[in-house]
Amino acid sequence: MGERTATRPTTPEATRRSFTGQALGTVIDLATREVIGYAIADHHRAELVADALKMAAGRGALREGCIAHSDRGSEYTSHEYRTLIRELKLR
């Protein structure tokens, strides 16, 4: 067999980028296991996870009364995040 040569990258470009110093916050639908909201920032504060939740809500991916489950880290127990949960009528 002859030697193969690639005409384009064999890995997605995103996997080759460096995200050093960046934090990724996601909202995942546990029923479908799809990412329904995300945010990227150079910090890991409440604003990051709130922005991810706002994206999910803005896409219409959240229903009133659904449960927002987290690991209880400080960003999820913050006043900003808890207020957003109430405003979106989540539990």
N, CA, C and O atoms as CSV, one atom per row, in Angstrom:
chain,resi,resn,atom,element,x,y,z
A,1,MET,N,N,0.842,-1.184,0.000
A,1,MET,CA,C,0.000,0.000,0.000
A,1,MET,C,C,0.880,1.238,0.000
A,1,MET,O,O,1.959,1.249,0.592
A,2,GLY,N,N,0.410,2.272,-0.666
A,2,GLY,CA,C,1.155,3.518,-0.756
A,2,GLY,C,C,0.977,4.390,0.472
A,2,GLY,O,O,0.101,4.148,1.302
A,3,GLU,N,N,1.798,5.382,0.573
A,3,GLU,CA,C,1.748,6.321,1.693
A,3,GLU,C,C,0.563,7.260,1.521
A,3,GLU,O,O,0.314,7.757,0.423
A,4,ARG,N,N,-0.176,7.504,2.618
A,4,ARG,CA,C,-1.337,8.391,2.560
A,4,ARG,C,C,-0.916,9.807,2.902
A,4,ARG,O,O,-0.118,10.023,3.814
A,5,THR,N,N,-1.442,10.749,2.185
A,5,THR,CA,C,-1.207,12.154,2.504
A,5,THR,C,C,-2.551,12.832,2.731
A,5,THR,O,O,-3.486,12.670,1.946
A,6,ALA,N,N,-2.630,13.582,3.798
A,6,ALA,CA,C,-3.871,14.284,4.118
A,6,ALA,C,C,-3.933,15.594,3.365
A,6,ALA,O,O,-2.946,16.326,3.291
A,7,THR,N,N,-5.093,15.889,2.806
A,7,THR,CA,C,-5.283,17.158,2.111
A,7,THR,C,C,-5.899,18.198,3.020
A,7,THR,O,O,-5.932,19.382,2.684
A,8,ARG,N,N,-6.389,17.765,4.175
A,8,ARG,CA,C,-6.948,18.683,5.159
A,8,ARG,C,C,-6.687,18.113,6.550
A,8,ARG,O,O,-6.368,16.931,6.680
A,9,PRO,N,N,-6.816,18.932,7.586
A,9,PRO,CA,C,-6.544,18.443,8.942
A,9,PRO,C,C,-7.433,17.253,9.293
A,9,PRO,O,O,-8.602,17.209,8.910
A,10,THR,N,N,-6.884,16.308,10.009
A,10,THR,CA,C,-7.660,15.131,10.403
A,10,THR,C,C,-8.322,15.313,11.762
A,10,THR,O,O,-9.120,14.470,12.173
A,11,THR,N,N,-8.007,16.399,12.467
A,11,THR,CA,C,-8.655,16.683,13.745
A,11,THR,C,C,-9.377,18.011,13.634
A,11,THR,O,O,-8.930,18.903,12.914
A,12,PRO,N,N,-10.489,18.150,14.340
A,12,PRO,CA,C,-11.195,19.438,14.299
A,12,PRO,C,C,-10.290,20.576,14.758
A,12,PRO,O,O,-9.480,20.418,15.671
A,13,GLU,N,N,-10.443,21.709,14.115
A,13,GLU,CA,C,-9.581,22.848,14.422
A,13,GLU,C,C,-9.670,23.272,15.882
A,13,GLU,O,O,-8.673,23.689,16.471
A,14,ALA,N,N,-10.861,23.167,16.466
A,14,ALA,CA,C,-11.028,23.588,17.864
A,14,ALA,C,C,-10.148,22.783,18.808
A,14,ALA,O,O,-9.706,23.307,19.831
A,15,THR,N,N,-9.888,21.542,18.492
A,15,THR,CA,C,-9.069,20.738,19.392
A,15,THR,C,C,-7.607,21.122,19.308
A,15,THR,O,O,-6.824,20.776,20.192
A,16,ARG,N,N,-7.231,21.829,18.260
A,16,ARG,CA,C,-5.837,22.229,18.114
A,16,ARG,C,C,-5.562,23.607,18.695
A,16,ARG,O,O,-4.403,24.010,18.795
A,17,ARG,N,N,-6.587,24.327,19.072
A,17,ARG,CA,C,-6.406,25.668,19.629
A,17,ARG,C,C,-6.031,25.581,21.094
A,17,ARG,O,O,-6.418,24.645,21.795
A,18,SER,N,N,-5.280,26.557,21.545
A,18,SER,CA,C,-4.894,26.615,22.950
A,18,SER,C,C,-5.905,27.463,23.706
A,18,SER,O,O,-6.166,28.608,23.338
A,19,PHE,N,N,-6.468,26.898,24.757
A,19,PHE,CA,C,-7.405,27.616,25.595
A,19,PHE,C,C,-6.804,27.883,26.968
A,19,PHE,O,O,-7.533,28.020,27.950
A,20,THR,N,N,-5.493,27.956,27.041
A,20,THR,CA,C,-4.808,28.193,28.297
A,20,THR,C,C,-5.334,29.482,28.918
A,20,THR,O,O,-5.415,30.518,28.258
A,21,GLY,N,N,-5.684,29.402,30.183
A,21,GLY,CA,C,-6.174,30.578,30.889
A,21,GLY,C,C,-7.646,30.856,30.662
A,21,GLY,O,O,-8.154,31.880,31.119
A,22,GLN,N,N,-8.334,29.982,29.976
A,22,GLN,CA,C,-9.752,30.165,29.703
A,22,GLN,C,C,-10.567,29.166,30.515
A,22,GLN,O,O,-10.115,28.054,30.787
A,23,ALA,N,N,-11.760,29.572,30.894
A,23,ALA,CA,C,-12.681,28.698,31.613
A,23,ALA,C,C,-13.928,28.515,30.760
A,23,ALA,O,O,-14.379,29.451,30.100
A,24,LEU,N,N,-14.474,27.330,30.775
A,24,LEU,CA,C,-15.674,27.012,30.018
A,24,LEU,C,C,-16.782,26.648,30.992
A,24,LEU,O,O,-16.625,25.753,31.822
A,25,GLY,N,N,-17.904,27.350,30.883
A,25,GLY,CA,C,-19.083,27.033,31.681
A,25,GLY,C,C,-20.143,26.465,30.757
A,25,GLY,O,O,-20.390,27.028,29.690
A,26,THR,N,N,-20.774,25.368,31.136
A,26,THR,CA,C,-21.783,24.748,30.279
A,26,THR,C,C,-23.070,24.470,31.043
A,26,THR,O,O,-23.072,24.307,32.263
A,27,VAL,N,N,-24.157,24.420,30.293
A,27,VAL,CA,C,-25.443,23.954,30.796
A,27,VAL,C,C,-25.795,22.764,29.921
A,27,VAL,O,O,-25.902,22.886,28.701
A,28,ILE,N,N,-25.973,21.610,30.557
A,28,ILE,CA,C,-26.227,20.372,29.828
A,28,ILE,C,C,-27.619,19.857,30.182
A,28,ILE,O,O,-27.983,19.777,31.355
A,29,ASP,N,N,-28.386,19.510,29.160
A,29,ASP,CA,C,-29.692,18.885,29.353
A,29,ASP,C,C,-29.433,17.424,29.694
A,29,ASP,O,O,-28.929,16.673,28.860
A,30,LEU,N,N,-29.771,17.018,30.902
A,30,LEU,CA,C,-29.475,15.650,31.331
A,30,LEU,C,C,-30.330,14.604,30.615
A,30,LEU,O,O,-29.951,13.433,30.569
A,31,ALA,N,N,-31.472,15.001,30.058
A,31,ALA,CA,C,-32.307,14.046,29.326
A,31,ALA,C,C,-31.689,13.710,27.971
A,31,ALA,O,O,-31.685,12.553,27.553
A,32,THR,N,N,-31.166,14.735,27.285
A,32,THR,CA,C,-30.606,14.520,25.943
A,32,THR,C,C,-29.084,14.487,25.938
A,32,THR,O,O,-28.466,14.067,24.960
A,33,ARG,N,N,-28.485,14.934,27.040
A,33,ARG,CA,C,-27.023,15.056,27.181
A,33,ARG,C,C,-26.415,16.039,26.175
A,33,ARG,O,O,-25.246,15.922,25.810
A,34,GLU,N,N,-27.213,16.994,25.739
A,34,GLU,CA,C,-26.746,18.030,24.824
A,34,GLU,C,C,-26.348,19.275,25.613
A,34,GLU,O,O,-26.953,19.603,26.633
A,35,VAL,N,N,-25.322,19.957,25.121
A,35,VAL,CA,C,-24.957,21.258,25.683
A,35,VAL,C,C,-25.959,22.257,25.129
A,35,VAL,O,O,-26.036,22.457,23.917
A,36,ILE,N,N,-26.721,22.882,26.008
A,36,ILE,CA,C,-27.749,23.826,25.565
A,36,ILE,C,C,-27.365,25.275,25.845
A,36,ILE,O,O,-28.059,26.200,25.422
A,37,GLY,N,N,-26.264,25.468,26.555
A,37,GLY,CA,C,-25.754,26.807,26.807
A,37,GLY,C,C,-24.305,26.718,27.220
A,37,GLY,O,O,-23.895,25.747,27.856
A,38,TYR,N,N,-23.521,27.728,26.861
A,38,TYR,CA,C,-22.113,27.733,27.250
A,38,TYR,C,C,-21.589,29.161,27.289
A,38,TYR,O,O,-22.175,30.073,26.705
A,39,ALA,N,N,-20.490,29.335,27.979
A,39,ALA,CA,C,-19.802,30.624,28.039
A,39,ALA,C,C,-18.318,30.343,28.252
A,39,ALA,O,O,-17.945,29.385,28.929
A,40,ILE,N,N,-17.489,31.183,27.670
A,40,ILE,CA,C,-16.041,31.089,27.826
A,40,ILE,C,C,-15.555,32.429,28.370
A,40,ILE,O,O,-15.960,33.488,27.891
A,41,ALA,N,N,-14.687,32.371,29.370
A,41,ALA,CA,C,-14.162,33.599,29.969
A,41,ALA,C,C,-12.762,33.343,30.506
A,41,ALA,O,O,-12.301,32.203,30.572
A,42,ASP,N,N,-12.105,34.410,30.883
A,42,ASP,CA,C,-10.763,34.286,31.464
A,42,ASP,C,C,-10.830,34.211,32.987
A,42,ASP,O,O,-9.839,34.468,33.669
A,43,HIS,N,N,-12.005,33.857,33.519
A,43,HIS,CA,C,-12.200,33.730,34.961
A,43,HIS,C,C,-13.185,32.603,35.225
A,43,HIS,O,O,-13.800,32.077,34.298
A,44,HIS,N,N,-13.331,32.236,36.480
A,44,HIS,CA,C,-14.269,31.191,36.866
A,44,HIS,C,C,-15.151,31.732,37.980
A,44,HIS,O,O,-15.202,31.174,39.077
A,45,ARG,N,N,-15.846,32.829,37.685
A,45,ARG,CA,C,-16.731,33.468,38.656
A,45,ARG,C,C,-18.185,33.196,38.298
A,45,ARG,O,O,-18.475,32.557,37.287
A,46,ALA,N,N,-19.089,33.682,39.127
A,46,ALA,CA,C,-20.523,33.475,38.931
A,46,ALA,C,C,-20.986,33.973,37.563
A,46,ALA,O,O,-21.882,33.379,36.965
A,47,GLU,N,N,-20.403,35.027,37.074
A,47,GLU,CA,C,-20.768,35.586,35.775
A,47,GLU,C,C,-20.635,34.547,34.658
A,47,GLU,O,O,-21.443,34.526,33.730
A,48,LEU,N,N,-19.629,33.698,34.747
A,48,LEU,CA,C,-19.400,32.673,33.717
A,48,LEU,C,C,-20.575,31.703,33.641
A,48,LEU,O,O,-21.115,31.481,32.557
A,49,VAL,N,N,-20.976,31.128,34.758
A,49,VAL,CA,C,-22.060,30.157,34.737
A,49,VAL,C,C,-23.411,30.832,34.508
A,49,VAL,O,O,-24.312,30.227,33.926
A,50,ALA,N,N,-23.558,32.066,34.954
A,50,ALA,CA,C,-24.789,32.816,34.693
A,50,ALA,C,C,-24.935,33.073,33.197
A,50,ALA,O,O,-26.033,32.948,32.654
A,51,ASP,N,N,-23.847,33.427,32.529
A,51,ASP,CA,C,-23.897,33.649,31.083
A,51,ASP,C,C,-24.269,32.378,30.326
A,51,ASP,O,O,-25.009,32.432,29.344
A,52,ALA,N,N,-23.759,31.237,30.779
A,52,ALA,CA,C,-24.107,29.960,30.147
A,52,ALA,C,C,-25.594,29.664,30.330
A,52,ALA,O,O,-26.255,29.203,29.400
A,53,LEU,N,N,-26.118,29.928,31.523
A,53,LEU,CA,C,-27.533,29.702,31.788
A,53,LEU,C,C,-28.400,30.667,30.972
A,53,LEU,O,O,-29.461,30.283,30.481
A,54,LYS,N,N,-27.951,31.910,30.827
A,54,LYS,CA,C,-28.695,32.884,30.018
A,54,LYS,C,C,-28.753,32.440,28.561
A,54,LYS,O,O,-29.777,32.616,27.899
A,55,MET,N,N,-27.652,31.859,28.050
A,55,MET,CA,C,-27.669,31.368,26.675
A,55,MET,C,C,-28.699,30.256,26.520
A,55,MET,O,O,-29.461,30.243,25.553
A,56,ALA,N,N,-28.725,29.331,27.461
A,56,ALA,CA,C,-29.688,28.227,27.401
A,56,ALA,C,C,-31.119,28.765,27.434
A,56,ALA,O,O,-31.982,28.296,26.692
A,57,ALA,N,N,-31.360,29.743,28.289
A,57,ALA,CA,C,-32.695,30.335,28.388
A,57,ALA,C,C,-33.047,31.093,27.108
A,57,ALA,O,O,-34.179,31.019,26.632
A,58,GLY,N,N,-32.087,31.814,26.560
A,58,GLY,CA,C,-32.307,32.584,25.339
A,58,GLY,C,C,-32.613,31.714,24.131
A,58,GLY,O,O,-33.290,32.149,23.199
A,59,ARG,N,N,-32.119,30.498,24.150
A,59,ARG,CA,C,-32.385,29.562,23.063
A,59,ARG,C,C,-33.725,28.861,23.238
A,59,ARG,O,O,-34.133,28.081,22.377
A,60,GLY,N,N,-34.417,29.132,24.349
A,60,GLY,CA,C,-35.692,28.490,24.619
A,60,GLY,C,C,-35.541,27.055,25.087
A,60,GLY,O,O,-36.478,26.262,24.991
A,61,ALA,N,N,-34.359,26.722,25.594
A,61,ALA,CA,C,-34.069,25.347,25.976
A,61,ALA,C,C,-34.468,25.015,27.415
A,61,ALA,O,O,-34.331,23.869,27.844
A,62,LEU,N,N,-34.958,26.000,28.159
A,62,LEU,CA,C,-35.331,25.767,29.559
A,62,LEU,C,C,-36.825,25.943,29.737
A,62,LEU,O,O,-37.426,26.852,29.165
A,63,ARG,N,N,-37.413,25.081,30.523
A,63,ARG,CA,C,-38.837,25.188,30.847
A,63,ARG,C,C,-38.988,25.631,32.286
A,63,ARG,O,O,-38.184,25.285,33.151
A,64,GLU,N,N,-40.031,26.401,32.524
A,64,GLU,CA,C,-40.320,26.838,33.890
A,64,GLU,C,C,-40.442,25.616,34.800
A,64,GLU,O,O,-41.111,24.640,34.459
A,65,GLY,N,N,-39.790,25.680,35.957
A,65,GLY,CA,C,-39.870,24.608,36.940
A,65,GLY,C,C,-38.830,23.524,36.783
A,65,GLY,O,O,-38.738,22.635,37.630
A,66,CYS,N,N,-38.026,23.572,35.699
A,66,CYS,CA,C,-37.010,22.522,35.569
A,66,CYS,C,C,-35.925,22.717,36.638
A,66,CYS,O,O,-35.735,23.816,37.161
A,67,ILE,N,N,-35.242,21.652,36.938
A,67,ILE,CA,C,-34.259,21.649,38.019
A,67,ILE,C,C,-32.882,22.028,37.485
A,67,ILE,O,O,-32.393,21.430,36.526
A,68,ALA,N,N,-32.269,23.012,38.104
A,68,ALA,CA,C,-30.901,23.415,37.769
A,68,ALA,C,C,-29.979,22.732,38.775
A,68,ALA,O,O,-29.864,23.181,39.915
A,69,HIS,N,N,-29.332,21.665,38.365
A,69,HIS,CA,C,-28.459,20.893,39.246
A,69,HIS,C,C,-27.014,21.331,39.041
A,69,HIS,O,O,-26.584,21.552,37.908
A,70,SER,N,N,-26.272,21.456,40.121
A,70,SER,CA,C,-24.862,21.858,40.011
A,70,SER,C,C,-24.043,21.136,41.072
A,70,SER,O,O,-24.573,20.388,41.893
A,71,ASP,N,N,-22.742,21.380,41.033
A,71,ASP,CA,C,-21.862,20.748,42.020
A,71,ASP,C,C,-21.744,21.562,43.303
A,71,ASP,O,O,-20.933,21.234,44.168
A,72,ARG,N,N,-22.529,22.604,43.435
A,72,ARG,CA,C,-22.566,23.451,44.632
A,72,ARG,C,C,-21.286,24.252,44.850
A,72,ARG,O,O,-20.984,24.646,45.977
A,73,GLY,N,N,-20.548,24.490,43.797
A,73,GLY,CA,C,-19.377,25.345,43.887
A,73,GLY,C,C,-19.791,26.777,44.176
A,73,GLY,O,O,-20.971,27.111,44.068
A,74,SER,N,N,-18.857,27.613,44.535
A,74,SER,CA,C,-19.175,28.981,44.959
A,74,SER,C,C,-19.870,29.788,43.868
A,74,SER,O,O,-20.706,30.638,44.176
A,75,GLU,N,N,-19.543,29.539,42.599
A,75,GLU,CA,C,-20.207,30.300,41.541
A,75,GLU,C,C,-21.686,29.935,41.433
A,75,GLU,O,O,-22.500,30.770,41.038
A,76,TYR,N,N,-22.042,28.696,41.781
A,76,TYR,CA,C,-23.431,28.254,41.718
A,76,TYR,C,C,-24.228,28.643,42.949
A,76,TYR,O,O,-25.456,28.701,42.891
A,77,THR,N,N,-23.567,28.908,44.048
A,77,THR,CA,C,-24.257,29.325,45.263
A,77,THR,C,C,-24.238,30.844,45.428
A,77,THR,O,O,-24.701,31.370,46.441
A,78,SER,N,N,-23.708,31.538,44.439
A,78,SER,CA,C,-23.611,32.998,44.505
A,78,SER,C,C,-24.984,33.651,44.409
A,78,SER,O,O,-25.939,33.062,43.902
A,79,HIS,N,N,-25.056,34.859,44.900
A,79,HIS,CA,C,-26.301,35.639,44.828
A,79,HIS,C,C,-26.716,35.827,43.371
A,79,HIS,O,O,-27.893,35.679,43.041
A,80,GLU,N,N,-25.770,36.150,42.500
A,80,GLU,CA,C,-26.071,36.397,41.078
A,80,GLU,C,C,-26.732,35.178,40.431
A,80,GLU,O,O,-27.747,35.308,39.746
A,81,TYR,N,N,-26.161,34.008,40.647
A,81,TYR,CA,C,-26.680,32.795,40.014
A,81,TYR,C,C,-28.033,32.396,40.606
A,81,TYR,O,O,-28.950,32.032,39.870
A,82,ARG,N,N,-28.159,32.465,41.934
A,82,ARG,CA,C,-29.422,32.105,42.578
A,82,ARG,C,C,-30.549,33.052,42.158
A,82,ARG,O,O,-31.688,32.624,41.974
A,83,THR,N,N,-30.224,34.337,42.009
A,83,THR,CA,C,-31.218,35.306,41.551
A,83,THR,C,C,-31.673,34.974,40.133
A,83,THR,O,O,-32.864,35.039,39.831
A,84,LEU,N,N,-30.735,34.620,39.270
A,84,LEU,CA,C,-31.074,34.248,37.897
A,84,LEU,C,C,-31.969,33.007,37.869
A,84,LEU,O,O,-32.914,32.940,37.083
A,85,ILE,N,N,-31.674,32.035,38.720
A,85,ILE,CA,C,-32.509,30.832,38.816
A,85,ILE,C,C,-33.949,31.219,39.145
A,85,ILE,O,O,-34.890,30.712,38.534
A,86,ARG,N,N,-34.112,32.113,40.106
A,86,ARG,CA,C,-35.454,32.567,40.481
A,86,ARG,C,C,-36.128,33.332,39.340
A,86,ARG,O,O,-37.306,33.114,39.055
A,87,GLU,N,N,-35.381,34.227,38.689
A,87,GLU,CA,C,-35.946,35.003,37.588
A,87,GLU,C,C,-36.426,34.120,36.437
A,87,GLU,O,O,-37.434,34.416,35.797
A,88,LEU,N,N,-35.695,33.032,36.180
A,88,LEU,CA,C,-36.051,32.104,35.106
A,88,LEU,C,C,-37.095,31.077,35.543
A,88,LEU,O,O,-37.517,30.230,34.755
A,89,LYS,N,N,-37.508,31.166,36.822
A,89,LYS,CA,C,-38.489,30.260,37.416
A,89,LYS,C,C,-38.046,28.804,37.320
A,89,LYS,O,O,-38.822,27.912,36.977
A,90,LEU,N,N,-36.769,28.600,37.636
A,90,LEU,CA,C,-36.211,27.250,37.704
A,90,LEU,C,C,-36.162,26.839,39.161
A,90,LEU,O,O,-36.409,27.648,40.056
A,91,ARG,N,N,-35.840,25.573,39.393
A,91,ARG,CA,C,-35.683,25.089,40.767
A,91,ARG,C,C,-34.261,24.621,40.968
A,91,ARG,O,O,-33.907,24.171,42.058
